[in-house]
Amino acid sequence: MKIAITGAFSYSGKYIAKRLLERGEEVFTLTNHPDRPDPFGGKVKAFPMNFTNEAELAQSLRGMDVLVNTYWIRFDKGSNTQPKAVENTKILVNAVIKAGVKRIVHISITNPSSTSHLPYFWGKAANEKAVIESGMSYAILRPTVLFGKEDILINNIAWLLRRLPLFGLPGDGSYKLSPVYVDDLAQLVVDAVYKKDNFIWDAVGPDELTFKQTVELISKTIGISRPLINLPPRLALFAAQVLSLFVGDVILTPEEVDGLMANLLISKESPRCKTSLKDWLTENRSTVGTKYASEIARHF
């Protein structure tokens, strides 16, 4: 098969591409970063992901059997906004249709909603609608927070614990999340590539932890104990924004705080992914959080 992936040189896309290459598939990528180091030694041919030229996108996708779409942005920066990402996704879906691609496997998020006040979640709902209404065969996977060697949230919690004398929790930390291992998500994506039916699956791991329990688990596993302080959510956000100035990144956004505290990063479905955060942390405790993971450096 010929399979295209948006962002195969980035985070989740890299794991998906690796698994497909191992199965002997011909893998291509659409990327906004053609100069990014190629982890596959030229085995994955790259095309530009130019949303201003739908015809070019369609030409790049012509002959592909499946598109795996991981494209999204975590926060607004300049003209690169989440509403713009919704429009870009519609352009991409139209290009996929014109190219005659048979199936799309689309990465979304748990609990998207067209009525949400959070652009991340209503944007994800809008993207799902575009995929569903495309008329193509589709699979939609809804992960929560990803963890793995290049992840942002779990790594940077560990990074902060290693460097700060205390850790501030937004609110009481009782809201929950079900983190999912990025390679488990990649396996679900690969499974979805070969299916024919349309479906929407949540993609979550076996753990359902409060945010406080997550921080405590990371702290215990890396062997660094810090006082956990309950802060008013906006004060915690302000502290994160101050720290962001020192690292040249966006550590936490207002809607991430709201989404966490609204329990939008858990699922009512049974977990389809098996890797426990505890087990992964134990295996990687000597390296997790030793370097800051920058979202801006990764995507901008």
C-alpha angles and dihedrals in degrees: 000000000000110000127183122202126191107228101006090161092054132069118295091014090061092057091047093049092049092054093047093049089051088057090054097252124149106245129197131176139212108211142175088204109058091161094056114115111274109232091192101059096240096313091118114060112216128218126184117262094219108168092185090068112052092172091057091050090051091049091051090051097046111121094021118131097201138015119208107201118202095154118135139112126238097214141359119272120174110310090343098095135156093247087052089050088056090054090046091052090054089052090050093049091050089051090050090053093048091048092055095239109172102213141013126207107198128195113217132154137258117276101010113179134187088211096051118121088216114091091212093059100037089044091054089049090052091051091051089051091053091052095045093048093047093088091230128121106267148180121195119199121195113201126178123210112343122220129192140110094303099036124133111210104041093039094049094047086056090045091054092046090053093052111029128070091227141010124232118216118205102240118331095324093236095126114104142232135183106211119205128209110243094227091052088055089049090055091051089051092051091049089051092051091065098043122094103202128087116248145151118218133180110230109208136145129242096264126086106186135167113242089249091052089049092054091044091051092051091046094050094045096051090043098240120124119201131169110258110220124198109227132182104264095245092049090051089050091050090051090051090050091052091050089047089064090060096049096038093235143089107264097180136001129211092245092050088057091047093046093050094047091048089057093240094142097070131077137223089211125089112266114266094188122072110196112108119220088223093057093045092049091050091054093046102032094119093057109027110106096006090115128034114246110220120206091194093052090049099048109016 
